[in-house]
Amino acid sequence: FLENSIGHYALNIIQAFRIIGDMNDADILEEICQLAPPDIIRGEFLSETQQEYDITTFNDNHKLNEEAEARIKELNKQLYLHSGIDIWSLLFTYLDEQIENL
């Protein structure tokens, strides 16, 4: 996420989570971005000499300290993809409210 093109839109994604009422994921991504700013991480990744077909790990491409890396892994487990939070109901509720306001 942080090293690919989506990471460039991290602040927009955080804002979108907040707009639909998913403060948990917004706060988690915000903390992850503080630990590993996406534009810096992406820059490190792009400046490497690997080819697109090379198999690497996050550690191969980034110089995060062990504490930050452990915290990011811990936070990742709390994101909606792993926690079971029904993000779709939040999104559909938000969309229904927006449609009603038209």
PLY file of the C-alpha trace (Angstrom):
ply
format ascii 1.0
element vertex 102
property float x
property float y
property float z
element edge 101
property int vertex1
property int vertex2
end_header
0.00 0.00 0.00
2.58 2.56 1.05
5.02 1.85 -1.75
2.57 1.52 -4.63
0.55 4.20 -6.37
-2.31 3.89 -3.87
0.06 5.05 -1.13
0.28 8.37 -2.95
-3.43 8.82 -2.17
-3.15 7.81 1.50
-4.44 11.16 2.79
-7.44 10.96 0.45
-8.16 7.42 1.61
-7.96 8.49 5.26
-10.36 11.35 4.51
-12.75 8.96 2.73
-12.79 6.63 5.74
-13.64 9.60 7.98
-16.40 10.79 5.64
-18.20 7.44 5.76
-17.77 7.21 9.52
-14.93 4.69 9.71
-12.78 6.52 12.23
-11.02 3.30 13.27
-9.43 2.63 9.89
-8.74 6.33 9.34
-6.87 6.56 12.64
-4.94 3.36 11.92
-3.85 4.49 8.45
-2.93 7.89 9.83
-0.64 6.28 12.40
0.89 4.00 9.77
1.57 7.02 7.56
3.27 8.79 10.45
5.53 5.77 10.98
6.26 5.36 7.27
5.26 8.38 5.16
3.94 7.01 1.84
5.72 9.48 -0.43
9.07 8.72 1.23
8.45 4.96 1.16
7.35 5.14 -2.48
10.42 7.20 -3.35
12.69 4.63 -1.72
10.95 1.85 -3.60
11.18 3.60 -6.96
14.85 4.47 -6.49
15.81 0.82 -6.00
17.39 -1.06 -8.87
15.13 -4.12 -8.81
13.28 -5.16 -11.89
9.49 -5.41 -11.87
9.71 -9.22 -11.85
12.09 -9.38 -8.84
10.67 -10.90 -5.69
11.47 -8.78 -2.65
10.14 -8.18 0.82
9.17 -4.92 2.47
12.41 -5.12 4.49
14.47 -5.40 1.31
13.19 -2.04 0.09
12.86 0.06 3.25
14.96 1.08 6.19
12.35 1.10 8.99
13.48 0.35 12.50
12.21 -2.88 14.02
9.87 -1.08 16.41
8.14 0.83 13.60
7.89 -2.29 11.48
6.35 -4.27 14.36
3.86 -1.49 15.06
2.82 -1.33 11.39
2.24 -5.09 11.36
0.17 -4.80 14.55
-1.87 -1.92 13.11
-2.38 -3.76 9.83
-4.16 -6.57 11.68
-6.67 -4.01 12.99
-7.69 -2.68 9.56
-11.15 -3.61 8.24
-9.68 -6.21 5.90
-8.60 -8.26 8.90
-10.90 -7.12 11.72
-14.28 -8.02 10.26
-15.60 -4.45 10.32
-18.36 -4.15 7.71
-17.07 -1.16 5.80
-19.66 -1.66 3.06
-22.58 -0.92 5.37
-20.86 2.33 6.37
-20.34 3.23 2.72
-23.90 2.39 1.69
-25.34 4.32 4.64
-23.27 7.34 3.63
-24.38 7.03 0.00
-28.04 6.68 1.00
-27.76 9.85 3.09
-26.16 11.71 0.19
-28.89 10.57 -2.20
-31.58 11.72 0.24
-29.95 15.15 0.39
-30.15 15.66 -3.38
0 1
1 2
2 3
3 4
4 5
5 6
6 7
7 8
8 9
9 10
10 11
11 12
12 13
13 14
14 15
15 16
16 17
17 18
18 19
19 20
20 21
21 22
22 23
23 24
24 25
25 26
26 27
27 28
28 29
29 30
30 31
31 32
32 33
33 34
34 35
35 36
36 37
37 38
38 39
39 40
40 41
41 42
42 43
43 44
44 45
45 46
46 47
47 48
48 49
49 50
50 51
51 52
52 53
53 54
54 55
55 56
56 57
57 58
58 59
59 60
60 61
61 62
62 63
63 64
64 65
65 66
66 67
67 68
68 69
69 70
70 71
71 72
72 73
73 74
74 75
75 76
76 77
77 78
78 79
79 80
80 81
81 82
82 83
83 84
84 85
85 86
86 87
87 88
88 89
89 90
90 91
91 92
92 93
93 94
94 95
95 96
96 97
97 98
98 99
99 100
100 101
